[in-house]
C-alpha cells in the first residue's frame, strides 16, 4: 500500500506529499490550477507548525521570505491613526512565529517535492470507486488509475469530500461573515505597514509586504442568515455584493474597491468551518481545510494544514498490510481532534473582535484603542488577548 493520490496542491497536500515520500510512499498530487499558485495573502505559522517546518528543513527559507510587516494602525473615517503598534503585537505573534505570503510557502513546498512527487496540474478528480483493495479514480484529463489510498486536501469546498462523503451542506458551517481579498495598487505608499478601518458590521484593511511593490486589500463583513446570493460563484455577482456592503463607507474604501475589477487574484467566500464526525471513509481520508477548516478568522488554517499533514503521514508510516490504513486513520483522528477543537474555537471568538456590530461598539473600541496606545505596558495587556492563540497553536505533542 504505497501509491497515494492527494487531491489538492496547496499547503496541506504538498506538505503531505513531502512526508509520504520521506516515509517510503509514492505520492501523486492532482491540482486543478495550471501551476503553483503564487502570491496570495499573508499567513502565520505558529507553535507546532513551526516545528514541522523546521523538520522539513525550511525554517531558514520561511524566515528569509517573511512579510516583514513593521507595524499596523487602526484609522477612523478621516484617516486619522487612532492607535498603532508593531506588526508582531498586532498579529499576535511571538516565540519566533513566522508570517509569510501563502504563495511563497506553496512555492517552497513545491520546490522541495517536485523531484520526488508526481504532479498532475490543470486536472481534477471526477469519480472515486473504493473497490476494497484500492480506489479507482477517474480524472477530468488524465487516464483512469487505481491508487491504494486517496487523500482530499482540496480546501473548504473540497470536491473529494463531496465525492466520498456527500454534499458540503452537511459539513460546512457558515459563521455569518464573508471575506474578500485581492491585490491593489499601493496608492497610500505603505512600506510594510497595515491600516485597518472598522465600521459597523464591516472591517476593511490594506497592507504592503516586503518584496511587493503593490498592496493587498481585505474586507470582512457580517452577513448573518440573510445571505441572498452570496453563495453565487460568479465573480461579477460577488464583486457587486462586496461593493453594496461597503457602499456608504468613507476613508479609502471606494478607491480600494475600485481595484477589484482588474485584480487577477480576487477572492471572495464565506467565513466557514468544517465539522465532521469522521475524516475518513474506506480508503479515502481528508486533511487540512477539507477536514477541519477553522476559518481565516482563526489565524490557524495554515498551521492546522502543516500539522495535520505531518501527523497523517506519521500514522501511515507504519503500514504493513492492506487493512492497516483503518488503524492509521483512526490514530490520526485521535491525535488531531483535540488540537483541531482548540484552534477552531478561535474563529468565532476572533471574528467578533474583528467585525463590530454597531456604531456604539465601534466608538467604544476606538476610544479604548486610543487609550491603550498611551498606556505603559500595553504589550503585556495585548499579550493576554493573544494568549489563547498561542495556547491553541501549541496544543499538540508531535512526538506523542
ZAVEX-234581 format. One line per field, with one value per residue (C-alpha): residue in three letters; residue number from 1; x negated, y negated, z negated. Coordinates in nm, 2 decimals. Layout:
# residues N
r	(ALA,...)
k	(NUM,...)
c1	(X,...)
c2	(Y,...)
c3	(Z,...)
//
This chain:
# residues 400
r	(UNK,UNK,UNK,UNK,UNK,UNK,UNK,UNK,UNK,UNK,UNK,UNK,UNK,UNK,UNK,UNK,UNK,UNK,UNK,UNK,UNK,UNK,UNK,UNK,UNK,UNK,UNK,UNK,UNK,UNK,UNK,UNK,UNK,UNK,UNK,UNK,UNK,UNK,UNK,UNK,UNK,UNK,UNK,UNK,UNK,UNK,UNK,UNK,UNK,UNK,UNK,UNK,UNK,UNK,UNK,UNK,UNK,UNK,UNK,UNK,UNK,UNK,UNK,UNK,UNK,UNK,UNK,UNK,UNK,UNK,UNK,UNK,UNK,UNK,UNK,UNK,UNK,UNK,UNK,UNK,UNK,UNK,UNK,UNK,UNK,UNK,UNK,UNK,UNK,UNK,UNK,UNK,UNK,UNK,UNK,UNK,UNK,UNK,UNK,UNK,UNK,UNK,UNK,UNK,UNK,UNK,UNK,UNK,UNK,UNK,UNK,UNK,UNK,UNK,UNK,UNK,UNK,UNK,UNK,UNK,UNK,UNK,UNK,UNK,UNK,UNK,UNK,UNK,UNK,UNK,UNK,UNK,UNK,UNK,UNK,UNK,UNK,UNK,UNK,UNK,UNK,UNK,UNK,UNK,UNK,UNK,UNK,UNK,UNK,UNK,UNK,UNK,UNK,UNK,UNK,UNK,UNK,UNK,UNK,UNK,UNK,UNK,UNK,UNK,UNK,UNK,UNK,UNK,UNK,UNK,UNK,UNK,UNK,UNK,UNK,UNK,UNK,UNK,UNK,UNK,UNK,UNK,UNK,UNK,UNK,UNK,UNK,UNK,UNK,UNK,UNK,UNK,UNK,UNK,UNK,UNK,UNK,UNK,UNK,UNK,UNK,UNK,UNK,UNK,UNK,UNK,UNK,UNK,UNK,UNK,UNK,UNK,UNK,UNK,UNK,UNK,UNK,UNK,UNK,UNK,UNK,UNK,UNK,UNK,UNK,UNK,UNK,UNK,UNK,UNK,UNK,UNK,UNK,UNK,UNK,UNK,UNK,UNK,UNK,UNK,UNK,UNK,UNK,UNK,UNK,UNK,UNK,UNK,UNK,UNK,UNK,UNK,UNK,UNK,UNK,UNK,UNK,UNK,UNK,UNK,UNK,UNK,UNK,UNK,UNK,UNK,UNK,UNK,UNK,UNK,UNK,UNK,UNK,UNK,UNK,UNK,UNK,UNK,UNK,UNK,UNK,UNK,UNK,UNK,UNK,UNK,UNK,UNK,UNK,UNK,UNK,UNK,UNK,UNK,UNK,UNK,UNK,UNK,UNK,UNK,UNK,UNK,UNK,UNK,UNK,UNK,UNK,UNK,UNK,UNK,UNK,UNK,UNK,UNK,UNK,UNK,UNK,UNK,UNK,UNK,UNK,UNK,UNK,UNK,UNK,UNK,UNK,UNK,UNK,UNK,UNK,UNK,UNK,UNK,UNK,UNK,UNK,UNK,UNK,UNK,UNK,UNK,UNK,UNK,UNK,UNK,UNK,UNK,UNK,UNK,UNK,UNK,UNK,UNK,UNK,UNK,UNK,UNK,UNK,UNK,UNK,UNK,UNK,UNK,UNK,UNK,UNK,UNK,UNK,UNK,UNK,UNK,UNK,UNK,UNK,UNK,UNK,UNK,UNK,UNK,UNK,UNK,UNK,UNK,UNK,UNK,UNK,UNK,UNK,UNK,UNK,UNK,UNK,UNK,UNK,UNK,UNK,UNK,UNK,UNK)
k	(1,2,3,4,5,6,7,8,9,10,11,12,13,14,15,16,17,18,19,20,21,22,23,24,25,26,27,28,29,30,31,32,33,34,35,36,37,38,39,40,41,42,43,44,45,46,47,48,49,50,51,52,53,54,55,56,57,58,59,60,61,62,63,64,65,66,67,68,69,70,71,72,73,74,75,76,77,78,79,80,81,82,83,84,85,86,87,88,89,90,91,92,93,94,95,96,97,98,99,100,101,102,103,104,105,106,107,108,109,110,111,112,113,114,115,116,117,118,119,120,121,122,123,124,125,126,127,128,129,130,131,132,133,134,135,136,137,138,139,140,141,142,143,144,145,146,147,148,149,150,151,152,153,154,155,156,157,158,159,160,161,162,163,164,165,166,167,168,169,170,171,172,173,174,175,176,177,178,179,180,181,182,183,184,185,186,187,188,189,190,191,192,193,194,195,196,197,198,199,200,201,202,203,204,205,206,207,208,209,210,211,212,213,214,215,216,217,218,219,220,221,222,223,224,225,226,227,228,229,230,231,232,233,234,235,236,237,238,239,240,241,242,243,244,245,246,247,248,249,250,251,252,253,254,255,256,257,258,259,260,261,262,263,264,265,266,267,268,269,270,271,272,273,274,275,276,277,278,279,280,281,282,283,284,285,286,287,288,289,290,291,292,293,294,295,296,297,298,299,300,301,302,303,304,305,306,307,308,309,310,311,312,313,314,315,316,317,318,319,320,321,322,323,324,325,326,327,328,329,330,331,332,333,334,335,336,337,338,339,340,341,342,343,344,345,346,347,348,349,350,351,352,353,354,355,356,357,358,359,360,361,362,363,364,365,366,367,368,369,370,371,372,373,374,375,376,377,378,379,380,381,382,383,384,385,386,387,388,389,390,391,392,393,394,395,396,397,398,399,400)
c1	(0.00,-0.23,-0.06,0.13,0.33,0.35,0.62,0.51,0.17,0.19,0.01,0.18,0.14,-0.21,-0.33,-0.17,-0.34,-0.67,-0.62,-0.47,-0.77,-1.01,-0.83,-0.86,-0.53,-0.48,-0.25,-0.07,0.07,0.36,0.43,0.69,0.48,0.24,-0.06,-0.17,0.04,-0.19,-0.10,0.19,0.25,0.02,0.05,-0.10,-0.30,-0.29,-0.37,-0.37,-0.36,-0.70,-0.84,-0.70,-0.86,-1.19,-1.18,-1.13,-1.45,-1.26,-1.26,-1.55,-1.38,-1.05,-1.21,-1.40,-1.07,-0.88,-0.65,-0.85,-0.54,-0.67,-0.35,0.02,0.26,0.63,0.78,1.11,1.32,1.10,0.78,0.66,0.45,0.63,0.38,0.06,-0.15,-0.43,-0.35,-0.41,-0.20,0.09,0.07,0.04,-0.30,-0.57,-0.84,-0.97,-0.63,-0.66,-0.44,-0.47,-0.27,-0.07,-0.21,-0.57,-0.51,-0.34,-0.64,-0.89,-0.69,-0.66,-1.03,-1.11,-0.90,-0.90,-1.18,-1.01,-0.64,-0.42,-0.22,0.09,0.17,0.47,0.67,0.92,1.09,1.43,1.51,1.39,1.47,1.35,1.31,1.20,0.84,0.79,0.96,1.04,1.01,1.12,0.99,1.11,0.80,0.57,0.63,0.81,0.59,0.60,0.45,0.41,0.53,0.68,0.64,0.86,0.66,0.86,0.99,1.31,1.52,1.35,1.46,1.30,1.51,1.83,1.75,1.67,1.89,2.17,2.28,2.08,2.40,2.37,2.03,1.97,2.08,2.12,2.01,2.22,1.95,1.78,1.42,1.27,0.91,0.72,0.42,0.45,0.20,0.02,0.16,0.11,-0.27,-0.26,-0.60,-0.55,-0.26,0.11,0.40,0.74,1.07,1.37,1.73,2.05,2.07,1.77,1.40,1.15,0.77,0.48,0.12,-0.21,-0.48,-0.84,-0.94,-0.60,-0.55,-0.18,0.06,0.35,0.70,0.91,1.27,1.46,1.83,2.13,2.40,2.59,2.86,2.98,2.71,2.91,2.69,2.36,2.31,2.30,1.96,2.00,1.72,1.92,2.20,1.96,1.80,2.14,2.23,1.90,1.95,2.30,2.18,1.94,2.14,2.18,1.83,1.56,1.19,1.01,1.29,1.41,1.05,0.97,1.28,1.21,0.90,1.11,1.21,0.85,0.73,0.63,0.63,0.98,1.10,1.45,1.60,1.79,1.60,1.69,1.57,1.58,1.71,1.72,1.78,1.52,1.24,1.22,1.43,1.28,0.96,1.03,0.92,0.93,0.66,0.64,0.94,1.12,1.15,1.14,1.13,1.11,1.18,0.95,1.06,0.88,0.54,0.45,0.56,0.20,0.07,0.35,0.27,-0.10,-0.05,0.23,0.01,-0.27,-0.05,0.13,-0.19,-0.34,-0.05,-0.06,-0.43,-0.38,-0.16,-0.25,0.08,0.38,0.60,0.37,0.50,0.81,0.60,0.37,0.67,0.82,0.49,0.46,0.80,0.73,0.42,0.56,0.91,0.82,0.58,0.84,1.10,0.88,0.80,1.15,1.27,1.06,1.26,1.60,1.42,1.18,1.43,1.64,1.34,1.26,1.61,1.81,2.18,2.29,2.18,2.17,1.93,1.71,1.70,1.61,1.35,1.18,1.18,1.02,0.76,0.67,0.62,0.44,0.19,0.09,0.06,-0.27,-0.30,-0.04,-0.23,-0.15,0.22,0.23,0.04,0.34,0.57,0.34,0.26,0.54,0.39,0.05,0.21,0.40,0.10,-0.10,0.18,0.03,-0.27,-0.41,-0.62,-0.33)
c2	(0.00,-0.27,-0.46,-0.76,-1.02,-1.36,-1.59,-1.95,-2.11,-2.37,-2.37,-2.06,-1.85,-1.94,-1.91,-1.56,-1.46,-1.55,-1.35,-1.05,-1.04,-1.06,-0.76,-0.55,-0.62,-0.72,-1.02,-1.18,-1.53,-1.64,-2.01,-2.19,-2.51,-2.51,-2.57,-2.65,-2.94,-3.23,-3.55,-3.52,-3.68,-3.67,-3.38,-3.29,-2.98,-2.93,-2.68,-2.31,-2.41,-2.59,-2.26,-2.08,-2.35,-2.31,-1.93,-1.98,-2.20,-2.51,-2.73,-2.95,-3.00,-3.08,-3.34,-3.48,-3.52,-3.67,-3.96,-4.19,-4.39,-4.65,-4.78,-4.84,-5.12,-5.15,-5.45,-5.64,-5.76,-6.06,-5.85,-5.96,-5.69,-5.61,-5.36,-5.20,-4.90,-4.68,-4.41,-4.11,-4.25,-4.34,-3.99,-3.80,-3.66,-3.55,-3.29,-3.30,-3.28,-3.35,-3.55,-3.47,-3.50,-3.19,-3.17,-3.19,-2.89,-2.70,-2.76,-2.64,-2.32,-2.25,-2.31,-2.07,-1.79,-1.83,-1.58,-1.31,-1.37,-1.33,-1.64,-1.65,-2.02,-2.15,-1.84,-1.71,-1.40,-1.33,-1.00,-0.77,-0.40,-0.22,0.15,0.27,0.33,-0.01,-0.32,-0.35,-0.72,-0.90,-1.24,-1.53,-1.50,-1.22,-0.85,-0.65,-0.49,-0.29,-0.41,-0.24,-0.55,-0.88,-1.20,-1.50,-1.81,-2.04,-2.30,-2.43,-2.34,-2.00,-1.81,-1.50,-1.53,-1.57,-1.26,-1.05,-1.19,-1.38,-1.75,-2.01,-2.15,-1.86,-1.97,-2.34,-2.58,-2.94,-3.18,-3.46,-3.66,-3.69,-3.78,-3.92,-3.99,-4.10,-4.29,-4.67,-4.95,-5.08,-5.43,-5.50,-5.43,-5.19,-5.05,-4.71,-4.86,-4.77,-5.01,-4.89,-5.07,-4.95,-5.04,-4.88,-4.53,-4.57,-4.60,-4.68,-4.68,-4.72,-4.63,-4.61,-4.34,-4.30,-4.24,-4.35,-4.69,-4.66,-4.61,-4.39,-4.49,-4.28,-4.31,-4.13,-4.19,-4.04,-3.87,-3.68,-3.45,-3.68,-3.58,-3.61,-3.53,-3.52,-3.16,-3.25,-3.17,-3.43,-3.69,-3.98,-3.90,-3.86,-4.20,-4.36,-4.21,-4.34,-4.69,-4.71,-4.60,-4.90,-5.15,-5.41,-5.39,-5.65,-5.65,-5.48,-5.22,-5.34,-5.35,-5.01,-4.86,-5.01,-4.78,-4.46,-4.49,-4.45,-4.21,-3.87,-3.72,-3.83,-3.60,-3.60,-3.34,-3.29,-3.26,-2.90,-2.60,-2.23,-2.00,-1.62,-1.32,-1.13,-1.24,-0.91,-0.66,-0.33,-0.42,-0.80,-1.04,-1.42,-1.67,-2.04,-2.27,-1.98,-1.80,-2.08,-2.43,-2.67,-2.99,-3.27,-3.44,-3.18,-3.27,-2.90,-2.74,-2.71,-2.57,-2.31,-2.21,-2.16,-1.98,-1.76,-1.66,-1.57,-1.36,-1.18,-1.08,-0.97,-0.74,-0.60,-0.54,-0.21,-0.05,0.31,0.47,0.36,0.34,0.11,-0.21,-0.20,-0.20,-0.47,-0.69,-0.63,-0.72,-1.04,-1.15,-1.07,-1.28,-1.57,-1.62,-1.80,-2.02,-2.10,-2.18,-2.43,-2.60,-2.60,-2.77,-3.07,-3.16,-3.26,-3.44,-3.64,-3.75,-3.92,-4.14,-4.19,-4.29,-4.51,-4.50,-4.86,-5.22,-5.22,-4.93,-5.10,-5.42,-5.24,-5.03,-5.34,-5.51,-5.21,-5.16,-5.53,-5.49,-5.17,-5.32,-5.57,-5.32,-5.19,-4.81,-4.79,-4.49,-4.29,-4.37,-4.27,-3.95,-3.84,-3.89,-3.68,-3.41,-3.18,-3.18,-3.07,-2.81,-2.66,-2.67,-2.45,-2.22,-1.90,-1.68,-1.60,-1.31,-1.17)
c3	(0.00,0.13,0.41,0.27,0.46,0.30,0.43,0.38,0.44,0.16,-0.17,-0.32,-0.01,0.08,-0.28,-0.30,0.03,-0.12,-0.44,-0.25,-0.01,-0.30,-0.46,-0.15,0.03,0.39,0.38,0.68,0.64,0.86,0.87,1.07,1.11,1.41,1.20,0.84,0.71,0.63,0.44,0.20,-0.13,-0.44,-0.67,-1.01,-1.10,-1.48,-1.75,-1.65,-1.28,-1.32,-1.44,-1.13,-0.90,-1.09,-1.05,-0.67,-0.67,-0.55,-0.86,-0.74,-0.40,-0.56,-0.77,-0.47,-0.29,-0.58,-0.51,-0.74,-0.82,-1.06,-1.22,-1.20,-1.26,-1.32,-1.14,-1.16,-0.87,-0.82,-0.80,-1.14,-1.31,-1.63,-1.75,-1.62,-1.73,-1.60,-1.35,-1.57,-1.86,-1.62,-1.46,-1.80,-1.71,-1.95,-2.01,-1.65,-1.48,-1.11,-0.88,-0.51,-0.19,-0.11,0.24,0.11,-0.12,0.16,0.38,0.11,0.06,0.43,0.49,0.21,0.36,0.74,0.80,0.59,0.64,0.95,1.01,1.23,1.28,1.46,1.36,1.10,0.98,1.14,0.96,0.69,0.65,0.35,0.45,0.11,0.22,0.39,0.52,0.89,0.99,1.30,1.39,1.60,1.82,1.72,1.78,1.51,1.24,0.93,0.60,0.27,0.08,0.17,-0.04,0.00,-0.06,0.16,-0.08,-0.22,0.08,0.13,0.43,0.29,-0.02,0.18,0.38,0.08,-0.20,-0.03,0.02,-0.17,-0.33,-0.57,-0.69,-0.62,-0.89,-0.79,-1.07,-0.94,-0.78,-0.44,-0.34,-0.02,0.06,0.37,0.49,0.53,0.63,0.33,0.36,-0.01,0.03,-0.26,-0.35,-0.52,-0.71,-0.77,-0.80,-0.94,-0.92,-1.13,-1.06,-1.20,-1.06,-0.83,-0.85,-0.58,-0.58,-0.34,-0.38,-0.20,-0.24,-0.17,0.20,0.32,0.49,0.46,0.17,0.06,-0.03,-0.26,-0.35,-0.63,-0.67,-0.86,-0.66,-0.93,-0.80,-0.52,-0.27,0.05,0.35,0.16,0.24,0.61,0.75,1.03,0.99,1.11,0.87,0.58,0.66,0.67,0.33,0.19,0.34,0.20,-0.15,-0.17,0.04,-0.23,-0.38,-0.36,-0.42,-0.13,-0.08,0.27,0.41,0.26,0.41,0.75,0.77,0.77,1.13,1.25,0.98,1.12,0.77,0.65,0.37,0.21,-0.02,-0.34,-0.67,-0.74,-0.94,-0.85,-1.12,-1.06,-1.28,-1.08,-0.84,-0.66,-0.48,-0.35,-0.17,-0.15,-0.41,-0.45,-0.57,-0.62,-0.54,-0.36,-0.70,-0.97,-0.82,-1.12,-0.90,-0.82,-1.15,-1.35,-1.20,-1.23,-0.90,-0.76,-1.09,-1.10,-0.75,-0.82,-1.15,-1.00,-0.71,-0.94,-1.18,-0.90,-0.73,-1.06,-1.13,-0.78,-0.80,-1.00,-0.73,-0.66,-0.54,-0.34,-0.65,-0.84,-0.69,-0.91,-1.22,-1.09,-1.00,-1.35,-1.52,-1.30,-1.42,-1.78,-1.78,-1.58,-1.72,-2.04,-1.85,-1.59,-1.85,-2.03,-1.70,-1.56,-1.88,-1.79,-1.48,-1.63,-1.92,-1.70,-1.43,-1.70,-1.78,-1.41,-1.29,-1.54,-1.51,-1.60,-1.58,-1.96,-1.97,-1.71,-1.91,-2.23,-2.05,-1.90,-2.24,-2.41,-2.14,-2.17,-2.55,-2.52,-2.28,-2.56,-2.84,-2.96,-2.94,-2.67,-2.52,-2.83,-2.81,-2.44,-2.52,-2.73,-2.43,-2.21,-2.47,-2.35,-2.00,-2.13,-2.36,-2.07,-1.84,-2.08,-2.19,-2.04,-2.11,-1.77,-1.92,-2.12)
//
